[in-house]
Amino acid sequence: MGPNGIERINVARLTDKQRQCMQLVVMRKSSKEIARELGIAKPTVDQRIASARHILGARNRDEAALIFARATGIYDRIIYDPACVSKVSQHAETFFPEERQTIGLTLEEPAIPFSGVTEYQPRLSPDFGWSTSVDLSTNARLLIIVGLTVGILSIVLIALAVAQSLEGLLAAT
């Protein structure tokens, strides 16, 4: 029995509710969107997907969607797998009879199975080029605290002096 046979057996073990959630995961819906569509709570959706992942033997949500899609026949490789351009040019004829020429690029299945890891990992915080791991000594930290305290006190004293001057001007008129 091949990998697809095992995947089909595992998909058959899913409950109807888990299958409903997995069909929507294959459509790239978030747990919140699935919850709205099925009229259930988001934690319930997350629990059903986690249970389905366990049954399918998947490491993450995308891998579970891939296994489910392959086993049920709704597999869309464009969403989940990278397309590899063949190194050896295999020619295919065009569908247009007036252009009877060959096209030099074809797509083929990748030699390495889908691992669930993508090359692009988005950053959650913007990168301003600042170092996030600044190791300051105790003296440097105390100097910063004293500097900030003096700055704040200066601003407060200046504001009080301006307020007193304005009060004197208003009282004179």
Secondary structure, 3 states (H helix, E strand, C coil): CCHHHHHHHHHHCCCHHHHHHHHHHHCCCCHHHHHHHHCCCHHHHHHHHHHHHHHHCCCCHHHHHHHHHHHHCCCCHHHHCCCEECCCCCCEECCCHHHCCEECCCEECCCCCCCCCCCCCCCCCCCCCCCCCCCCCHHHHHHHHHHHHHHHHHHHHHHHHHHHHHHHHHHHC
